[in-house]
Amino acid sequence: MVPELRPGNANTSSALAEQKLPPPWEIRVDVFNGTEVPSAATLLANEVGGPLAYRVGSVENAERLDYVQTRVYFPPGSSEIAERLADDLGVGTQALPSGEDPSRLIVIVGRDRAPRG
């Protein structure tokens, strides 16, 4: 259900911003495991691609395995879609210095979201 957009409606600006964003399935999300916990990236990728309906790309280990915080990394011009995904996951965002595809995000799983065994 689309909220009613009227002047003075507290949801007006957030609803308009949401309408401008592409749907999640048009956004590619690569998920990397930045921890030593096996399958941490796979578990988060299942959440991103399942209930959140993003298009999952690569799922593999990050170059480093010492990330503390999980973050959504985004190229220039993609802050709004990154913030939407970060809000859905309950994590922060981090801008990348470059990138050519504004419809591609990267999530690196840190210890804060790694499953505990």
Biopython code that builds the backbone (N, CA, C, O; Angstrom):
import numpy as np
from Bio.PDB.StructureBuilder import StructureBuilder

atoms = [
    (1, "MET", "N", (0.840, -1.176, 0.000)),
    (1, "MET", "CA", (0.000, 0.000, 0.000)),
    (1, "MET", "C", (0.888, 1.244, 0.000)),
    (1, "MET", "O", (1.783, 1.363, 0.837)),
    (2, "VAL", "N", (0.658, 2.137, -0.897)),
    (2, "VAL", "CA", (1.437, 3.364, -1.005)),
    (2, "VAL", "C", (0.850, 4.402, -0.056)),
    (2, "VAL", "O", (-0.358, 4.641, -0.072)),
    (3, "PRO", "N", (1.708, 5.033, 0.786)),
    (3, "PRO", "CA", (1.162, 6.040, 1.691)),
    (3, "PRO", "C", (0.608, 7.223, 0.923)),
    (3, "PRO", "O", (1.100, 7.577, -0.149)),
    (4, "GLU", "N", (-0.421, 7.826, 1.487)),
    (4, "GLU", "CA", (-1.012, 9.010, 0.876)),
    (4, "GLU", "C", (-0.031, 10.164, 0.979)),
    (4, "GLU", "O", (0.495, 10.441, 2.057)),
    (5, "LEU", "N", (0.216, 10.830, -0.123)),
    (5, "LEU", "CA", (1.175, 11.928, -0.153)),
    (5, "LEU", "C", (0.418, 13.249, -0.162)),
    (5, "LEU", "O", (-0.142, 13.653, -1.181)),
    (6, "ARG", "N", (0.411, 13.905, 0.975)),
    (6, "ARG", "CA", (-0.261, 15.202, 1.107)),
    (6, "ARG", "C", (0.698, 16.162, 1.772)),
    (6, "ARG", "O", (1.545, 15.731, 2.554)),
    (7, "PRO", "N", (0.597, 17.435, 1.494)),
    (7, "PRO", "CA", (1.403, 18.399, 2.220)),
    (7, "PRO", "C", (1.142, 18.249, 3.716)),
    (7, "PRO", "O", (-0.001, 18.108, 4.153)),
    (8, "GLY", "N", (2.209, 18.281, 4.476)),
    (8, "GLY", "CA", (2.078, 18.155, 5.912)),
    (8, "GLY", "C", (2.117, 16.716, 6.397)),
    (8, "GLY", "O", (2.207, 16.483, 7.603)),
    (9, "ASN", "N", (2.051, 15.736, 5.489)),
    (9, "ASN", "CA", (2.145, 14.332, 5.866)),
    (9, "ASN", "C", (3.599, 14.051, 6.214)),
    (9, "ASN", "O", (4.484, 14.296, 5.395)),
    (10, "ALA", "N", (3.860, 13.546, 7.400)),
    (10, "ALA", "CA", (5.234, 13.307, 7.862)),
    (10, "ALA", "C", (5.965, 12.319, 6.973)),
    (10, "ALA", "O", (7.195, 12.337, 6.925)),
    (11, "ASN", "N", (5.244, 11.456, 6.267)),
    (11, "ASN", "CA", (5.878, 10.452, 5.426)),
    (11, "ASN", "C", (6.117, 10.927, 4.000)),
    (11, "ASN", "O", (6.624, 10.158, 3.183)),
    (12, "THR", "N", (5.774, 12.150, 3.680)),
    (12, "THR", "CA", (5.849, 12.644, 2.306)),
    (12, "THR", "C", (7.257, 12.545, 1.737)),
    (12, "THR", "O", (7.440, 11.953, 0.674)),
    (13, "SER", "N", (8.249, 13.099, 2.405)),
    (13, "SER", "CA", (9.596, 13.114, 1.836)),
    (13, "SER", "C", (10.196, 11.723, 1.787)),
    (13, "SER", "O", (10.847, 11.386, 0.797)),
    (14, "SER", "N", (10.010, 10.900, 2.806)),
    (14, "SER", "CA", (10.577, 9.560, 2.772)),
    (14, "SER", "C", (9.870, 8.695, 1.728)),
    (14, "SER", "O", (10.513, 7.881, 1.065)),
    (15, "ALA", "N", (8.568, 8.859, 1.578)),
    (15, "ALA", "CA", (7.838, 8.087, 0.568)),
    (15, "ALA", "C", (8.260, 8.500, -0.834)),
    (15, "ALA", "O", (8.406, 7.644, -1.707)),
    (16, "LEU", "N", (8.457, 9.782, -1.067)),
    (16, "LEU", "CA", (8.913, 10.243, -2.381)),
    (16, "LEU", "C", (10.312, 9.730, -2.677)),
    (16, "LEU", "O", (10.589, 9.306, -3.799)),
    (17, "ALA", "N", (11.190, 9.760, -1.696)),
    (17, "ALA", "CA", (12.552, 9.258, -1.898)),
    (17, "ALA", "C", (12.521, 7.770, -2.219)),
    (17, "ALA", "O", (13.245, 7.311, -3.102)),
    (18, "GLU", "N", (11.693, 7.017, -1.513)),
    (18, "GLU", "CA", (11.578, 5.583, -1.752)),
    (18, "GLU", "C", (11.071, 5.297, -3.154)),
    (18, "GLU", "O", (11.524, 4.343, -3.786)),
    (19, "GLN", "N", (10.135, 6.106, -3.657)),
    (19, "GLN", "CA", (9.591, 5.894, -4.989)),
    (19, "GLN", "C", (10.631, 6.139, -6.072)),
    (19, "GLN", "O", (10.536, 5.540, -7.144)),
    (20, "LYS", "N", (11.603, 6.980, -5.842)),
    (20, "LYS", "CA", (12.630, 7.292, -6.836)),
    (20, "LYS", "C", (13.672, 6.188, -6.958)),
    (20, "LYS", "O", (14.320, 6.071, -7.999)),
    (21, "LEU", "N", (13.848, 5.378, -5.920)),
    (21, "LEU", "CA", (14.880, 4.349, -5.921)),
    (21, "LEU", "C", (14.463, 3.170, -6.786)),
    (21, "LEU", "O", (13.282, 2.832, -6.858)),
    (22, "PRO", "N", (15.439, 2.541, -7.447)),
    (22, "PRO", "CA", (15.103, 1.339, -8.210)),
    (22, "PRO", "C", (14.708, 0.217, -7.246)),
    (22, "PRO", "O", (15.128, 0.224, -6.088)),
    (23, "PRO", "N", (13.913, -0.735, -7.706)),
    (23, "PRO", "CA", (13.547, -1.842, -6.827)),
    (23, "PRO", "C", (14.780, -2.668, -6.472)),
    (23, "PRO", "O", (15.748, -2.687, -7.233)),
    (24, "PRO", "N", (14.758, -3.347, -5.332)),
    (24, "PRO", "CA", (15.934, -4.110, -4.897)),
    (24, "PRO", "C", (16.445, -5.096, -5.936)),
    (24, "PRO", "O", (17.658, -5.253, -6.078)),
    (25, "TRP", "N", (15.562, -5.763, -6.662)),
    (25, "TRP", "CA", (16.014, -6.780, -7.618)),
    (25, "TRP", "C", (16.788, -6.204, -8.791)),
    (25, "TRP", "O", (17.364, -6.964, -9.570)),
    (26, "GLU", "N", (16.821, -4.890, -8.940)),
    (26, "GLU", "CA", (17.649, -4.273, -9.975)),
    (26, "GLU", "C", (19.033, -3.895, -9.453)),
    (26, "GLU", "O", (19.862, -3.381, -10.204)),
    (27, "ILE", "N", (19.281, -4.146, -8.179)),
    (27, "ILE", "CA", (20.556, -3.807, -7.549)),
    (27, "ILE", "C", (21.352, -5.084, -7.313)),
    (27, "ILE", "O", (20.856, -6.021, -6.687)),
    (28, "ARG", "N", (22.584, -5.125, -7.813)),
    (28, "ARG", "CA", (23.472, -6.261, -7.570)),
    (28, "ARG", "C", (24.208, -6.019, -6.265)),
    (28, "ARG", "O", (24.725, -4.928, -6.025)),
    (29, "VAL", "N", (24.252, -7.041, -5.428)),
    (29, "VAL", "CA", (24.956, -6.950, -4.149)),
    (29, "VAL", "C", (25.956, -8.094, -4.068)),
    (29, "VAL", "O", (25.573, -9.264, -4.069)),
    (30, "ASP", "N", (27.244, -7.751, -3.998)),
    (30, "ASP", "CA", (28.294, -8.730, -3.769)),
    (30, "ASP", "C", (28.530, -8.798, -2.264)),
    (30, "ASP", "O", (28.634, -7.765, -1.603)),
    (31, "VAL", "N", (28.613, -10.004, -1.726)),
    (31, "VAL", "CA", (28.764, -10.186, -0.285)),
    (31, "VAL", "C", (30.078, -10.902, -0.017)),
    (31, "VAL", "O", (30.338, -11.975, -0.561)),
    (32, "PHE", "N", (30.906, -10.294, 0.831)),
    (32, "PHE", "CA", (32.211, -10.851, 1.171)),
    (32, "PHE", "C", (32.303, -11.132, 2.656)),
    (32, "PHE", "O", (31.818, -10.357, 3.480)),
    (33, "ASN", "N", (32.929, -12.249, 2.989)),
    (33, "ASN", "CA", (33.146, -12.616, 4.379)),
    (33, "ASN", "C", (34.436, -11.969, 4.862)),
    (33, "ASN", "O", (35.524, -12.319, 4.406)),
    (34, "GLY", "N", (34.308, -11.032, 5.778)),
    (34, "GLY", "CA", (35.471, -10.348, 6.344)),
    (34, "GLY", "C", (35.852, -10.889, 7.708)),
    (34, "GLY", "O", (36.480, -10.195, 8.508)),
    (35, "THR", "N", (35.465, -12.141, 7.973)),
    (35, "THR", "CA", (35.758, -12.774, 9.262)),
    (35, "THR", "C", (36.359, -14.156, 9.020)),
    (35, "THR", "O", (36.441, -14.624, 7.885)),
    (36, "GLU", "N", (36.773, -14.788, 10.094)),
    (36, "GLU", "CA", (37.267, -16.166, 10.000)),
    (36, "GLU", "C", (36.159, -17.182, 10.232)),
    (36, "GLU", "O", (36.425, -18.381, 10.308)),
    (37, "VAL", "N", (34.933, -16.720, 10.345)),
    (37, "VAL", "CA", (33.783, -17.606, 10.569)),
    (37, "VAL", "C", (33.335, -18.163, 9.221)),
    (37, "VAL", "O", (32.939, -17.398, 8.342)),
    (38, "PRO", "N", (33.391, -19.487, 9.046)),
    (38, "PRO", "CA", (32.972, -20.065, 7.769)),
    (38, "PRO", "C", (31.511, -19.752, 7.456)),
    (38, "PRO", "O", (30.670, -19.729, 8.355)),
    (39, "SER", "N", (31.221, -19.517, 6.210)),
    (39, "SER", "CA", (29.862, -19.318, 5.689)),
    (39, "SER", "C", (29.182, -18.026, 6.130)),
    (39, "SER", "O", (27.981, -17.879, 5.902)),
    (40, "ALA", "N", (29.886, -17.089, 6.746)),
    (40, "ALA", "CA", (29.263, -15.835, 7.177)),
    (40, "ALA", "C", (28.708, -15.060, 5.983)),
    (40, "ALA", "O", (27.625, -14.481, 6.075)),
    (41, "ALA", "N", (29.429, -15.041, 4.876)),
    (41, "ALA", "CA", (28.951, -14.327, 3.686)),
    (41, "ALA", "C", (27.739, -15.035, 3.079)),
    (41, "ALA", "O", (26.797, -14.380, 2.633)),
    (42, "THR", "N", (27.760, -16.343, 3.062)),
    (42, "THR", "CA", (26.639, -17.093, 2.494)),
    (42, "THR", "C", (25.357, -16.849, 3.285)),
    (42, "THR", "O", (24.292, -16.656, 2.698)),
    (43, "LEU", "N", (25.456, -16.857, 4.600)),
    (43, "LEU", "CA", (24.271, -16.624, 5.434)),
    (43, "LEU", "C", (23.692, -15.233, 5.201)),
    (43, "LEU", "O", (22.476, -15.076, 5.101)),
    (44, "LEU", "N", (24.557, -14.219, 5.115)),
    (44, "LEU", "CA", (24.055, -12.865, 4.882)),
    (44, "LEU", "C", (23.535, -12.719, 3.450)),
    (44, "LEU", "O", (22.545, -12.024, 3.221)),
    (45, "ALA", "N", (24.189, -13.365, 2.494)),
    (45, "ALA", "CA", (23.719, -13.323, 1.102)),
    (45, "ALA", "C", (22.327, -13.936, 0.984)),
    (45, "ALA", "O", (21.514, -13.468, 0.187)),
    (46, "ASN", "N", (22.042, -14.971, 1.763)),
    (46, "ASN", "CA", (20.707, -15.565, 1.754)),
    (46, "ASN", "C", (19.661, -14.570, 2.239)),
    (46, "ASN", "O", (18.542, -14.552, 1.726)),
    (47, "GLU", "N", (20.007, -13.751, 3.208)),
    (47, "GLU", "CA", (19.093, -12.721, 3.700)),
    (47, "GLU", "C", (18.901, -11.619, 2.657)),
    (47, "GLU", "O", (17.781, -11.170, 2.413)),
    (48, "VAL", "N", (20.006, -11.192, 2.046)),
    (48, "VAL", "CA", (19.967, -10.126, 1.044)),
    (48, "VAL", "C", (19.160, -10.561, -0.181)),
    (48, "VAL", "O", (18.348, -9.792, -0.695)),
    (49, "GLY", "N", (19.379, -11.773, -0.641)),
    (49, "GLY", "CA", (18.703, -12.257, -1.842)),
    (49, "GLY", "C", (17.334, -12.845, -1.588)),
    (49, "GLY", "O", (16.502, -12.887, -2.494)),
    (50, "GLY", "N", (17.085, -13.300, -0.373)),
    (50, "GLY", "CA", (15.800, -13.910, -0.043)),
    (50, "GLY", "C", (14.758, -12.868, 0.300)),
    (50, "GLY", "O", (14.145, -12.279, -0.590)),
    (51, "PRO", "N", (14.552, -12.637, 1.595)),
    (51, "PRO", "CA", (13.476, -11.725, 1.998)),
    (51, "PRO", "C", (13.654, -10.282, 1.515)),
    (51, "PRO", "O", (12.669, -9.573, 1.307)),
    (52, "LEU", "N", (14.902, -9.846, 1.337)),
    (52, "LEU", "CA", (15.109, -8.457, 0.902)),
    (52, "LEU", "C", (15.047, -8.293, -0.615)),
    (52, "LEU", "O", (14.896, -7.174, -1.107)),
    (53, "ALA", "N", (15.160, -9.392, -1.362)),
    (53, "ALA", "CA", (14.939, -9.450, -2.817)),
    (53, "ALA", "C", (15.965, -8.704, -3.664)),
    (53, "ALA", "O", (15.642, -8.263, -4.767)),
    (54, "TYR", "N", (17.196, -8.553, -3.173)),
    (54, "TYR", "CA", (18.256, -7.985, -4.002)),
    (54, "TYR", "C", (18.839, -9.088, -4.878)),
    (54, "TYR", "O", (18.691, -10.271, -4.573)),
    (55, "ARG", "N", (19.495, -8.704, -5.957)),
    (55, "ARG", "CA", (20.157, -9.645, -6.860)),
    (55, "ARG", "C", (21.560, -9.894, -6.318)),
    (55, "ARG", "O", (22.398, -8.992, -6.341)),
    (56, "VAL", "N", (21.821, -11.082, -5.842)),
    (56, "VAL", "CA", (23.118, -11.402, -5.246)),
    (56, "VAL", "C", (24.106, -11.756, -6.345)),
    (56, "VAL", "O", (23.810, -12.559, -7.229)),
    (57, "GLY", "N", (25.290, -11.142, -6.277)),
    (57, "GLY", "CA", (26.370, -11.425, -7.217)),
    (57, "GLY", "C", (27.375, -12.373, -6.584)),
    (57, "GLY", "O", (27.028, -13.503, -6.240)),
    (58, "SER", "N", (28.606, -11.932, -6.427)),
    (58, "SER", "CA", (29.666, -12.748, -5.838)),
    (58, "SER", "C", (29.436, -12.950, -4.348)),
    (58, "SER", "O", (28.988, -12.048, -3.640)),
    (59, "VAL", "N", (29.753, -14.153, -3.892)),
    (59, "VAL", "CA", (29.739, -14.473, -2.469)),
    (59, "VAL", "C", (31.040, -15.217, -2.203)),
    (59, "VAL", "O", (31.211, -16.364, -2.614)),
    (60, "GLU", "N", (31.953, -14.546, -1.509)),
    (60, "GLU", "CA", (33.268, -15.149, -1.270)),
    (60, "GLU", "C", (33.957, -14.456, -0.105)),
    (60, "GLU", "O", (33.398, -13.552, 0.515)),
    (61, "ASN", "N", (35.175, -14.890, 0.184)),
    (61, "ASN", "CA", (35.940, -14.274, 1.268)),
    (61, "ASN", "C", (36.526, -12.940, 0.826)),
    (61, "ASN", "O", (36.899, -12.758, -0.333)),
    (62, "ALA", "N", (36.598, -12.014, 1.772)),
    (62, "ALA", "CA", (37.260, -10.728, 1.524)),
    (62, "ALA", "C", (38.772, -10.955, 1.562)),
    (62, "ALA", "O", (39.240, -12.004, 2.005)),
    (63, "GLU", "N", (39.518, -9.976, 1.098)),
    (63, "GLU", "CA", (40.976, -10.080, 1.123)),
    (63, "GLU", "C", (41.508, -10.137, 2.552)),
    (63, "GLU", "O", (42.525, -10.776, 2.823)),
    (64, "ARG", "N", (40.808, -9.459, 3.461)),
    (64, "ARG", "CA", (41.171, -9.481, 4.883)),
    (64, "ARG", "C", (40.057, -10.170, 5.656)),
    (64, "ARG", "O", (38.900, -10.143, 5.236)),
    (65, "LEU", "N", (40.395, -10.783, 6.770)),
    (65, "LEU", "CA", (39.409, -11.473, 7.586)),
    (65, "LEU", "C", (39.328, -10.879, 8.986)),
    (65, "LEU", "O", (39.030, -11.580, 9.953)),
    (66, "ASP", "N", (39.596, -9.578, 9.084)),
    (66, "ASP", "CA", (39.621, -8.935, 10.404)),
    (66, "ASP", "C", (38.636, -7.770, 10.520)),
    (66, "ASP", "O", (38.846, -6.858, 11.319)),
    (67, "TYR", "N", (37.561, -7.798, 9.723)),
    (67, "TYR", "CA", (36.561, -6.733, 9.794)),
    (67, "TYR", "C", (35.752, -6.877, 11.086)),
    (67, "TYR", "O", (35.312, -7.972, 11.436)),
    (68, "VAL", "N", (35.570, -5.782, 11.770)),
    (68, "VAL", "CA", (34.804, -5.778, 13.013)),
    (68, "VAL", "C", (33.342, -5.473, 12.727)),
    (68, "VAL", "O", (32.457, -6.163, 13.233)),
    (69, "GLN", "N", (33.077, -4.452, 11.926)),
    (69, "GLN", "CA", (31.724, -3.992, 11.627)),
    (69, "GLN", "C", (31.321, -4.374, 10.207)),
    (69, "GLN", "O", (32.113, -4.254, 9.272)),
    (70, "THR", "N", (30.103, -4.826, 10.060)),
    (70, "THR", "CA", (29.528, -5.095, 8.741)),
    (70, "THR", "C", (29.122, -3.760, 8.133)),
    (70, "THR", "O", (28.527, -2.921, 8.809)),
    (71, "ARG", "N", (29.442, -3.564, 6.863)),
    (71, "ARG", "CA", (29.128, -2.306, 6.179)),
    (71, "ARG", "C", (28.645, -2.584, 4.764)),
    (71, "ARG", "O", (29.004, -3.584, 4.143)),
    (72, "VAL", "N", (27.822, -1.669, 4.278)),
    (72, "VAL", "CA", (27.420, -1.645, 2.874)),
    (72, "VAL", "C", (28.284, -0.583, 2.209)),
    (72, "VAL", "O", (28.212, 0.593, 2.567)),
    (73, "TYR", "N", (29.096, -0.992, 1.247)),
    (73, "TYR", "CA", (29.986, -0.077, 0.531)),
    (73, "TYR", "C", (29.334, 0.283, -0.793)),
    (73, "TYR", "O", (28.747, -0.565, -1.466)),
    (74, "PHE", "N", (29.446, 1.553, -1.156)),
    (74, "PHE", "CA", (28.743, 2.022, -2.352)),
    (74, "PHE", "C", (29.607, 2.968, -3.170)),
    (74, "PHE", "O", (30.416, 3.714, -2.619)),
    (75, "PRO", "N", (29.429, 2.934, -4.518)),
    (75, "PRO", "CA", (30.160, 3.845, -5.392)),
    (75, "PRO", "C", (29.493, 5.224, -5.401)),
    (75, "PRO", "O", (28.377, 5.376, -4.904)),
    (76, "PRO", "N", (30.165, 6.212, -5.956)),
    (76, "PRO", "CA", (29.560, 7.548, -6.047)),
    (76, "PRO", "C", (28.179, 7.492, -6.710)),
    (76, "PRO", "O", (27.979, 6.801, -7.709)),
    (77, "GLY", "N", (27.245, 8.228, -6.135)),
    (77, "GLY", "CA", (25.904, 8.302, -6.678)),
    (77, "GLY", "C", (24.955, 7.218, -6.197)),
    (77, "GLY", "O", (23.817, 7.150, -6.662)),
    (78, "SER", "N", (25.390, 6.378, -5.286)),
    (78, "SER", "CA", (24.567, 5.261, -4.840)),
    (78, "SER", "C", (24.250, 5.288, -3.347)),
    (78, "SER", "O", (23.866, 4.267, -2.777)),
    (79, "SER", "N", (24.406, 6.428, -2.721)),
    (79, "SER", "CA", (24.222, 6.482, -1.268)),
    (79, "SER", "C", (22.804, 6.116, -0.841)),
    (79, "SER", "O", (22.625, 5.461, 0.186)),
    (80, "GLU", "N", (21.794, 6.524, -1.606)),
    (80, "GLU", "CA", (20.411, 6.251, -1.199)),
    (80, "GLU", "C", (20.079, 4.765, -1.237)),
    (80, "GLU", "O", (19.420, 4.258, -0.330)),
    (81, "ILE", "N", (20.528, 4.057, -2.279)),
    (81, "ILE", "CA", (20.240, 2.619, -2.321)),
    (81, "ILE", "C", (21.060, 1.888, -1.265)),
    (81, "ILE", "O", (20.605, 0.891, -0.704)),
    (82, "ALA", "N", (22.262, 2.378, -0.994)),
    (82, "ALA", "CA", (23.094, 1.767, 0.054)),
    (82, "ALA", "C", (22.456, 1.955, 1.422)),
    (82, "ALA", "O", (22.447, 1.037, 2.242)),
    (83, "GLU", "N", (21.924, 3.142, 1.666)),
    (83, "GLU", "CA", (21.270, 3.405, 2.950)),
    (83, "GLU", "C", (20.024, 2.543, 3.126)),
    (83, "GLU", "O", (19.736, 2.091, 4.234)),
    (84, "ARG", "N", (19.287, 2.313, 2.046)),
    (84, "ARG", "CA", (18.100, 1.449, 2.139)),
    (84, "ARG", "C", (18.504, 0.037, 2.556)),
    (84, "ARG", "O", (17.904, -0.540, 3.463)),
    (85, "LEU", "N", (19.531, -0.526, 1.889)),
    (85, "LEU", "CA", (19.984, -1.872, 2.236)),
    (85, "LEU", "C", (20.561, -1.896, 3.647)),
    (85, "LEU", "O", (20.278, -2.815, 4.417)),
    (86, "ALA", "N", (21.366, -0.892, 3.992)),
    (86, "ALA", "CA", (21.952, -0.838, 5.331)),
    (86, "ALA", "C", (20.878, -0.772, 6.410)),
    (86, "ALA", "O", (21.004, -1.420, 7.449)),
    (87, "ASP", "N", (19.832, -0.001, 6.178)),
    (87, "ASP", "CA", (18.718, 0.068, 7.131)),
    (87, "ASP", "C", (18.051, -1.301, 7.274)),
    (87, "ASP", "O", (17.724, -1.728, 8.381)),
    (88, "ASP", "N", (17.854, -1.981, 6.150)),
    (88, "ASP", "CA", (17.227, -3.308, 6.188)),
    (88, "ASP", "C", (18.079, -4.311, 6.962)),
    (88, "ASP", "O", (17.546, -5.191, 7.638)),
    (89, "LEU", "N", (19.400, -4.178, 6.862)),
    (89, "LEU", "CA", (20.308, -5.098, 7.535)),
    (89, "LEU", "C", (20.686, -4.646, 8.944)),
    (89, "LEU", "O", (21.209, -5.434, 9.732)),
    (90, "GLY", "N", (20.424, -3.388, 9.259)),
    (90, "GLY", "CA", (20.805, -2.862, 10.565)),
    (90, "GLY", "C", (22.299, -2.628, 10.693)),
    (90, "GLY", "O", (22.884, -2.856, 11.751)),
    (91, "VAL", "N", (22.920, -2.166, 9.596)),
    (91, "VAL", "CA", (24.365, -1.911, 9.578)),
    (91, "VAL", "C", (24.626, -0.506, 9.037)),
    (91, "VAL", "O", (23.693, 0.205, 8.663)),
    (92, "GLY", "N", (25.890, -0.115, 8.998)),
    (92, "GLY", "CA", (26.272, 1.187, 8.484)),
    (92, "GLY", "C", (26.665, 1.143, 7.018)),
    (92, "GLY", "O", (26.668, 0.084, 6.390)),
    (93, "THR", "N", (26.999, 2.320, 6.481)),
    (93, "THR", "CA", (27.440, 2.426, 5.092)),
    (93, "THR", "C", (28.827, 3.049, 5.041)),
    (93, "THR", "O", (29.281, 3.671, 6.002)),
    (94, "GLN", "N", (29.481, 2.873, 3.918)),
    (94, "GLN", "CA", (30.804, 3.450, 3.693)),
    (94, "GLN", "C", (30.941, 3.743, 2.205)),
    (94, "GLN", "O", (30.750, 2.856, 1.372)),
    (95, "ALA", "N", (31.271, 4.983, 1.875)),
    (95, "ALA", "CA", (31.463, 5.361, 0.473)),
    (95, "ALA", "C", (32.761, 4.784, -0.065)),
    (95, "ALA", "O", (33.768, 4.716, 0.640)),
    (96, "LEU", "N", (32.721, 4.372, -1.317)),
    (96, "LEU", "CA", (33.928, 3.952, -2.029)),
    (96, "LEU", "C", (34.494, 5.152, -2.770)),
    (96, "LEU", "O", (33.732, 6.037, -3.159)),
    (97, "PRO", "N", (35.797, 5.213, -2.978)),
    (97, "PRO", "CA", (36.371, 6.361, -3.679)),
    (97, "PRO", "C", (36.032, 6.397, -5.163)),
    (97, "PRO", "O", (36.110, 7.450, -5.796)),
    (98, "SER", "N", (35.656, 5.244, -5.720)),
    (98, "SER", "CA", (35.322, 5.208, -7.142)),
    (98, "SER", "C", (34.394, 4.031, -7.394)),
    (98, "SER", "O", (34.029, 3.291, -6.481)),
    (99, "GLY", "N", (34.031, 3.884, -8.638)),
    (99, "GLY", "CA", (33.138, 2.807, -9.053)),
    (99, "GLY", "C", (32.307, 3.299, -10.215)),
    (99, "GLY", "O", (31.911, 4.463, -10.261)),
    (100, "GLU", "N", (32.045, 2.412, -11.151)),
    (100, "GLU", "CA", (31.359, 2.825, -12.363)),
    (100, "GLU", "C", (29.917, 2.346, -12.451)),
    (100, "GLU", "O", (29.168, 2.808, -13.311)),
    (101, "ASP", "N", (29.514, 1.424, -11.573)),
    (101, "ASP", "CA", (28.158, 0.882, -11.653)),
    (101, "ASP", "C", (27.357, 1.327, -10.433)),
    (101, "ASP", "O", (27.540, 0.775, -9.348)),
    (102, "PRO", "N", (26.472, 2.313, -10.587)),
    (102, "PRO", "CA", (25.704, 2.805, -9.447)),
    (102, "PRO", "C", (24.643, 1.810, -8.962)),
    (102, "PRO", "O", (23.981, 2.053, -7.953)),
    (103, "SER", "N", (24.481, 0.699, -9.674)),
    (103, "SER", "CA", (23.520, -0.330, -9.268)),
    (103, "SER", "C", (24.221, -1.547, -8.675)),
    (103, "SER", "O", (23.671, -2.648, -8.681)),
    (104, "ARG", "N", (25.426, -1.349, -8.166)),
    (104, "ARG", "CA", (26.185, -2.443, -7.549)),
    (104, "ARG", "C", (26.657, -2.007, -6.175)),
    (104, "ARG", "O", (27.318, -0.979, -6.029)),
    (105, "LEU", "N", (26.315, -2.795, -5.176)),
    (105, "LEU", "CA", (26.747, -2.548, -3.808)),
    (105, "LEU", "C", (27.613, -3.708, -3.348)),
    (105, "LEU", "O", (27.550, -4.805, -3.901)),
    (106, "ILE", "N", (28.413, -3.454, -2.339)),
    (106, "ILE", "CA", (29.246, -4.489, -1.738)),
    (106, "ILE", "C", (28.951, -4.507, -0.250)),
    (106, "ILE", "O", (28.911, -3.460, 0.397)),
    (107, "VAL", "N", (28.745, -5.694, 0.286)),
    (107, "VAL", "CA", (28.595, -5.858, 1.725)),
    (107, "VAL", "C", (29.750, -6.716, 2.200)),
    (107, "VAL", "O", (29.988, -7.800, 1.667)),
    (108, "ILE", "N", (30.468, -6.232, 3.204)),
    (108, "ILE", "CA", (31.508, -7.029, 3.844)),
    (108, "ILE", "C", (31.032, -7.359, 5.243)),
    (108, "ILE", "O", (30.766, -6.468, 6.050)),
    (109, "VAL", "N", (30.928, -8.642, 5.523)),
    (109, "VAL", "CA", (30.448, -9.103, 6.817)),
    (109, "VAL", "C", (31.572, -8.997, 7.838)),
    (109, "VAL", "O", (32.667, -9.522, 7.635)),
    (110, "GLY", "N", (31.287, -8.314, 8.933)),
    (110, "GLY", "CA", (32.223, -8.193, 10.037)),
    (110, "GLY", "C", (31.833, -9.104, 11.185)),
    (110, "GLY", "O", (30.824, -9.806, 11.118)),
    (111, "ARG", "N", (32.634, -9.090, 12.233)),
    (111, "ARG", "CA", (32.369, -9.954, 13.393)),
    (111, "ARG", "C", (31.004, -9.669, 14.023)),
    (111, "ARG", "O", (30.406, -10.562, 14.623)),
    (112, "ASP", "N", (30.505, -8.437, 13.895)),
    (112, "ASP", "CA", (29.217, -8.102, 14.514)),
    (112, "ASP", "C", (28.051, -8.874, 13.907)),
    (112, "ASP", "O", (27.033, -9.047, 14.577)),
    (113, "ARG", "N", (28.158, -9.348, 12.659)),
    (113, "ARG", "CA", (27.068, -10.094, 12.006)),
    (113, "ARG", "C", (27.433, -11.553, 11.730)),
    (113, "ARG", "O", (26.631, -12.298, 11.167)),
    (114, "ALA", "N", (28.637, -11.959, 12.126)),
    (114, "ALA", "CA", (29.046, -13.347, 11.886)),
    (114, "ALA", "C", (28.335, -14.265, 12.884)),
    (114, "ALA", "O", (28.206, -13.930, 14.062)),
    (115, "PRO", "N", (27.880, -15.412, 12.408)),
    (115, "PRO", "CA", (27.224, -16.353, 13.330)),
    (115, "PRO", "C", (28.203, -16.845, 14.384)),
    (115, "PRO", "O", (29.395, -17.004, 14.122)),
    (116, "ARG", "N", (27.692, -17.076, 15.551)),
    (116, "ARG", "CA", (28.529, -17.594, 16.633)),
    (116, "ARG", "C", (28.276, -19.090, 16.766)),
    (116, "ARG", "O", (27.134, -19.548, 16.805)),
    (117, "GLY", "N", (29.352, -19.819, 16.833)),
    (117, "GLY", "CA", (29.219, -21.284, 16.883)),
    (117, "GLY", "C", (29.411, -21.799, 18.194)),
    (117, "GLY", "O", (29.331, -23.010, 18.399)),
]
sb = StructureBuilder()
sb.init_structure("model")
sb.init_model(0)
sb.init_chain("A")
sb.init_seg("    ")
for serial, (resi, resn, name, xyz) in enumerate(atoms, 1):
    if name == "N":
        sb.init_residue(resn, " ", resi, " ")
    sb.init_atom(name, np.array(xyz, "f"), 0.0, 1.0, " ", f" {name:<3s}", serial, name[0])
structure = sb.get_structure()
